[in-house]
Amino acid sequence: MAWRGWRRWSALAVLAIALPAAVGLAIALWWLSTPLELSRERVEASIEPGTPPRDVAKAWVDAGVRTSPRLLYEWFRWSGKARRMRAGTYEIERGITPRQLLDKMVQGAEAMATVRLLEGWTFRQMRGELARTELLRQTTAGMTDAQLMAALGVPDVMPEGRFFPDTYAYSRGASDLAVLQRAYQAMQRELEAAWVQRAPDTPLKSAEEALILASIVEKESGRPDDRARIAGVFSNRLRRGMPLQTDPTVIYGLGAAFDGNLRKRDLQADGPYNTYTRAGLPPTPIAMPGRDALLAAVRPEPTTALYFVARGDGSSQFSDTLADHNRAVDKYQRGR
């Protein structure tokens, strides 16, 4: 009798443990097949390479998926597919379930397109490339530059040089604004990482100045090997209070008026971007610098040179004195 009672109580104990687990499993299965609540009709999220699953879940919630980021993360982890999620810009619509969301990111590479933003491009050139990119939903075409930056959440920031040149993957139908958001955030990270590595004796006072100088170095460098030395020349000039005297800033200042031929009168016409008439850095970057240009700006090559001139083959001739520089100009630019 006692044995039968013990068996009865054991069965009840097992049932007490198993029943909640079964109920929990049923709820979980129901949740996985139930459409997620979204804050709007379409929600976009950008996933960078190497993003941890926990941060992927948070990115979706921040983008407008109304659920617990912990719950979403636990689903990613429990599924066993967390490591197979692909980087890219994804768009989802109302009706998508947690199961479908994960499958979309796992299979994302099959439906990915890419757009490449090049080092040295201006913001205008970058916008033009995005406008020509197929499969990218155009949402910023009618925006001014200021309106676009406001849409990115940085209304008081000038756009030039603020986007990192790289190749960005995106899913079919993703918006150009989502790609711009990724490029802006990438530049923030790259600039911060470079500024931490700055040389102790740099004449640059802030990461902002580093970005401006890097954009000039990017435009002046015909060969990657010359970047750090060109940055060294500009650093030497900044320390001495000498004008940078760099043509790309003057060309940038001319804007649409530049016809491909830089004239003496252009170099003499004063303006905020004329580094012949004004000492120091221009007020903003003049292009998108890449990682190497950023690092060259903050850790320039030690040099005594104060001048350089293009040789015509992509490389530069460096000089310590004005006399040597003038001879180099005669040789490589005037053909004497």
C-alpha positions as CSV (number, residue, x, y, z in Angstrom):
1,M,0.0,0.0,0.0
2,A,2.8,2.3,1.0
3,W,4.6,1.5,-2.3
4,R,1.4,2.3,-4.3
5,G,1.2,5.6,-2.5
6,W,4.8,6.5,-3.2
7,R,4.3,5.7,-6.8
8,R,1.2,7.9,-6.9
9,W,3.0,10.9,-5.3
10,S,6.0,10.4,-7.6
11,A,3.7,10.5,-10.6
12,L,2.1,13.7,-9.4
13,A,5.5,15.2,-8.8
14,V,6.7,14.4,-12.3
15,L,3.4,15.8,-13.7
16,A,3.9,19.0,-11.6
17,I,7.3,19.5,-13.2
18,A,6.3,18.4,-16.7
19,L,3.1,20.3,-17.0
20,P,4.6,23.8,-16.7
21,A,7.4,22.8,-19.1
22,A,4.9,21.6,-21.6
23,V,2.8,24.8,-21.2
24,G,6.0,26.9,-21.6
25,L,6.9,25.0,-24.8
26,A,3.4,25.5,-26.2
27,I,3.6,29.2,-25.5
28,A,7.1,29.4,-27.1
29,L,5.8,27.6,-30.2
30,W,2.8,29.8,-30.4
31,W,5.0,33.0,-30.1
32,L,7.4,31.7,-32.9
33,S,4.4,31.4,-35.3
34,T,2.7,34.7,-34.3
35,P,3.4,37.8,-36.3
36,L,5.6,40.3,-34.6
37,E,4.1,43.7,-33.7
38,L,5.9,46.5,-35.7
39,S,5.8,50.3,-35.0
40,R,5.1,51.0,-38.7
41,E,4.3,49.1,-41.9
42,R,8.0,48.5,-42.8
43,V,10.9,48.2,-40.4
44,E,14.6,48.2,-41.4
45,A,17.7,47.1,-39.5
46,S,21.3,47.1,-40.5
47,I,23.5,44.2,-39.2
48,E,27.2,44.7,-39.4
49,P,29.6,41.8,-39.8
50,G,30.5,40.2,-36.5
51,T,27.5,41.7,-34.6
52,P,26.7,39.4,-31.6
53,P,23.2,37.8,-31.6
54,R,22.3,39.8,-28.5
55,D,23.0,43.1,-30.3
56,V,21.2,41.9,-33.4
57,A,18.1,41.4,-31.3
58,K,18.5,44.9,-29.8
59,A,18.9,46.4,-33.3
60,W,15.6,45.0,-34.4
61,V,13.8,46.3,-31.3
62,D,15.5,49.7,-31.7
63,A,14.3,49.7,-35.3
64,G,10.7,49.2,-34.4
65,V,10.0,45.5,-33.6
66,R,7.8,45.7,-30.5
67,T,9.0,42.7,-28.4
68,S,11.5,41.9,-25.7
69,P,15.1,42.0,-27.0
70,R,15.9,39.3,-24.5
71,L,13.1,37.1,-25.9
72,L,14.3,37.6,-29.4
73,Y,17.9,36.9,-28.4
74,E,16.9,33.7,-26.6
75,W,15.1,32.5,-29.8
76,F,18.2,33.2,-31.9
77,R,20.4,31.3,-29.4
78,W,18.0,28.4,-28.8
79,S,17.5,27.9,-32.6
80,G,21.1,27.0,-33.1
81,K,21.3,29.3,-36.1
82,A,22.7,32.4,-34.4
83,R,26.1,32.0,-35.9
84,R,24.7,31.7,-39.4
85,M,23.0,35.1,-39.5
86,R,24.3,37.3,-42.3
87,A,25.3,40.9,-42.2
88,G,23.3,43.3,-44.3
89,T,20.5,45.8,-44.3
90,Y,17.1,44.0,-43.9
91,E,13.6,45.2,-44.3
92,I,10.5,43.4,-42.8
93,E,6.8,44.0,-43.1
94,R,3.9,43.4,-40.8
95,G,2.9,39.8,-40.7
96,I,6.5,38.4,-40.3
97,T,7.0,35.9,-37.4
98,P,10.1,35.4,-35.2
99,R,10.8,32.2,-37.1
100,Q,10.6,34.0,-40.5
101,L,12.7,36.9,-39.2
102,L,15.5,34.5,-38.3
103,D,15.2,32.6,-41.6
104,K,15.5,35.9,-43.5
105,M,18.8,36.8,-41.8
106,V,20.2,33.2,-42.2
107,Q,19.3,33.1,-45.9
108,G,20.0,36.8,-46.4
109,A,23.2,36.3,-48.5
110,E,21.1,34.7,-51.3
111,A,19.1,38.0,-51.8
112,M,21.9,40.5,-51.1
113,A,23.0,43.2,-53.4
114,T,26.0,45.5,-52.7
115,V,26.9,49.1,-53.3
116,R,30.5,50.4,-53.1
117,L,31.3,53.9,-51.8
118,L,34.8,54.9,-52.9
119,E,37.6,56.7,-51.0
120,G,37.9,60.3,-52.1
121,W,34.3,60.7,-53.2
122,T,32.4,63.9,-52.2
123,F,29.0,63.7,-50.6
124,R,27.5,64.7,-53.9
125,Q,29.2,61.9,-55.7
126,M,28.1,59.4,-53.0
127,R,24.5,60.5,-53.3
128,G,24.6,60.2,-57.0
129,E,25.9,56.6,-56.7
130,L,23.2,55.6,-54.3
131,A,20.6,57.1,-56.6
132,R,21.8,54.9,-59.5
133,T,22.0,51.8,-57.4
134,E,19.5,49.1,-58.4
135,L,17.2,47.3,-55.9
136,L,17.7,50.2,-53.4
137,R,14.6,52.0,-52.5
138,Q,15.0,55.7,-53.0
139,T,13.7,57.7,-50.0
140,T,16.1,60.6,-49.9
141,A,15.9,61.8,-53.5
142,G,13.9,64.9,-52.7
143,M,15.8,65.8,-49.5
144,T,18.3,68.6,-49.2
145,D,21.6,67.7,-47.5
146,A,20.4,69.2,-44.3
147,Q,17.1,67.2,-44.4
148,L,19.0,64.0,-45.0
149,M,21.3,64.6,-42.0
150,A,18.2,65.4,-39.9
151,A,16.7,62.1,-41.0
152,L,19.8,60.3,-39.8
153,G,19.4,62.0,-36.4
154,V,22.3,64.4,-36.7
155,P,20.7,67.6,-37.9
156,D,23.6,70.0,-36.9
157,V,26.3,68.0,-38.7
158,M,27.6,68.9,-42.1
159,P,27.6,65.8,-44.4
160,E,30.9,66.0,-46.2
161,G,33.3,63.3,-45.2
162,R,31.0,61.8,-42.6
163,F,30.4,58.5,-44.4
164,F,32.9,55.6,-44.5
165,P,33.9,54.4,-47.9
166,D,33.3,50.6,-48.1
167,T,31.2,48.0,-49.8
168,Y,27.7,47.7,-48.1
169,A,25.4,44.7,-48.6
170,Y,21.7,45.2,-48.5
171,S,18.5,43.2,-49.1
172,R,16.2,43.9,-52.0
173,G,14.0,46.8,-51.3
174,A,16.1,48.3,-48.5
175,S,16.2,52.1,-48.4
176,D,19.1,54.3,-49.3
177,L,18.7,55.9,-45.9
178,A,19.5,52.6,-44.2
179,V,22.7,52.3,-46.1
180,L,23.7,55.9,-45.3
181,Q,23.0,55.2,-41.6
182,R,25.4,52.3,-41.7
183,A,28.1,54.3,-43.5
184,Y,27.7,57.2,-41.1
185,Q,28.0,54.9,-38.0
186,A,31.0,53.1,-39.6
187,M,32.9,56.4,-40.0
188,Q,32.1,57.3,-36.4
189,R,33.8,54.0,-35.3
190,E,36.7,54.3,-37.7
191,L,37.4,57.9,-36.7
192,E,37.2,57.1,-33.0
193,A,39.6,54.1,-33.4
194,A,42.1,56.2,-35.4
195,W,42.0,59.2,-32.9
196,V,42.9,56.8,-30.1
197,Q,46.1,55.9,-32.0
198,R,47.2,59.5,-32.6
199,A,50.8,60.4,-32.2
200,P,51.7,62.3,-29.0
201,D,53.1,65.3,-30.9
202,T,50.2,65.7,-33.4
203,P,49.3,69.3,-34.1
204,L,45.7,68.2,-34.5
205,K,43.5,69.3,-31.6
206,S,40.5,67.0,-32.1
207,A,39.1,64.0,-34.0
208,E,37.2,66.5,-36.1
209,E,40.5,68.1,-37.3
210,A,41.8,64.6,-37.9
211,L,38.9,63.9,-40.2
212,I,39.5,67.1,-42.2
213,L,43.2,66.4,-42.6
214,A,42.5,62.8,-43.6
215,S,40.2,64.0,-46.4
216,I,42.9,66.2,-47.8
217,V,45.5,63.4,-47.5
218,E,43.1,61.1,-49.4
219,K,42.7,63.6,-52.2
220,E,46.4,64.4,-52.5
221,S,47.7,60.8,-52.4
222,G,48.2,59.2,-55.8
223,R,49.9,56.2,-54.3
224,P,49.1,54.5,-50.9
225,D,52.8,54.6,-49.9
226,D,52.9,58.4,-50.0
227,R,49.9,59.0,-47.6
228,A,51.8,59.0,-44.3
229,R,54.6,61.3,-45.7
230,I,52.1,63.7,-47.2
231,A,50.4,63.8,-43.8
232,G,53.8,64.5,-42.3
233,V,54.3,67.5,-44.6
234,F,50.9,68.9,-43.7
235,S,51.6,68.3,-40.0
236,N,54.9,70.2,-40.3
237,R,53.1,73.1,-41.9
238,L,50.4,73.2,-39.3
239,R,53.0,73.3,-36.5
240,R,54.8,76.2,-38.2
241,G,51.6,78.1,-39.0
242,M,52.2,77.8,-42.7
243,P,49.4,77.6,-45.2
244,L,48.7,74.1,-46.4
245,Q,48.6,75.3,-50.0
246,T,46.8,72.2,-51.3
247,D,44.9,72.4,-54.6
248,P,42.1,69.9,-53.7
249,T,40.7,72.2,-51.0
250,V,40.6,75.1,-53.5
251,I,38.9,72.9,-56.1
252,Y,36.3,71.8,-53.5
253,G,35.6,75.4,-52.6
254,L,35.0,76.2,-56.3
255,G,32.3,73.5,-56.4
256,A,30.3,73.4,-59.7
257,A,32.4,76.4,-61.0
258,F,35.5,74.2,-61.4
259,D,35.9,73.2,-65.0
260,G,38.8,70.9,-64.6
261,N,41.4,73.7,-65.0
262,L,42.7,75.3,-61.8
263,R,43.9,78.8,-62.6
264,K,46.2,81.3,-60.8
265,R,43.2,83.6,-60.1
266,D,41.5,80.6,-58.4
267,L,44.5,80.3,-56.0
268,Q,44.4,84.0,-55.3
269,A,40.6,84.3,-54.7
270,D,40.1,84.2,-50.9
271,G,37.6,81.8,-49.4
272,P,37.1,79.4,-46.5
273,Y,38.6,76.5,-48.5
274,N,41.5,78.4,-50.1
275,T,44.5,77.0,-48.2
276,Y,46.8,79.3,-50.2
277,T,45.2,82.5,-48.7
278,R,44.3,81.1,-45.3
279,A,46.5,79.2,-42.8
280,G,45.2,76.1,-41.0
281,L,42.6,73.5,-42.0
282,P,39.5,74.3,-44.0
283,P,36.1,74.3,-42.1
284,T,35.0,70.8,-43.1
285,P,36.3,67.7,-44.8
286,I,36.4,67.8,-48.5
287,A,35.8,64.1,-49.3
288,M,35.4,60.6,-47.7
289,P,38.7,59.4,-46.3
290,G,39.4,55.7,-46.0
291,R,41.0,53.9,-43.1
292,D,44.6,54.4,-44.3
293,A,44.1,58.1,-44.7
294,L,42.7,58.4,-41.2
295,L,45.6,56.6,-39.7
296,A,48.1,58.6,-41.8
297,A,46.5,61.9,-40.5
298,V,46.9,60.9,-36.9
299,R,50.2,59.1,-37.2
300,P,52.1,60.8,-40.0
301,E,55.5,59.7,-41.1
302,P,58.3,61.7,-39.4
303,T,59.8,63.9,-42.1
304,T,61.6,67.3,-42.4
305,A,59.9,67.9,-45.8
306,L,57.6,71.0,-46.1
307,Y,56.8,70.6,-49.8
308,F,55.7,68.0,-52.3
309,V,54.8,67.9,-56.0
310,A,53.2,65.2,-58.1
311,R,55.7,63.5,-60.4
312,G,53.0,62.6,-63.0
313,D,53.0,58.8,-62.3
314,G,50.9,58.9,-59.2
315,S,53.9,59.4,-56.8
316,S,55.2,62.6,-55.2
317,Q,58.5,64.3,-54.9
318,F,59.2,65.7,-51.4
319,S,61.5,68.6,-50.6
320,D,62.8,70.3,-47.4
321,T,63.4,73.7,-48.9
322,L,61.5,76.0,-51.3
323,A,64.5,76.1,-53.7
324,D,64.4,72.3,-54.0
325,H,60.7,72.4,-54.4
326,N,60.8,74.9,-57.2
327,R,63.4,72.7,-59.0
328,A,61.0,69.7,-58.6
329,V,58.1,71.8,-59.9
330,D,60.2,72.8,-63.0
331,K,61.1,69.2,-63.6
332,Y,57.8,67.4,-63.0
333,Q,55.2,70.0,-63.8
334,R,56.8,72.4,-66.2
335,G,58.9,69.9,-68.1
336,R,62.1,72.0,-67.9
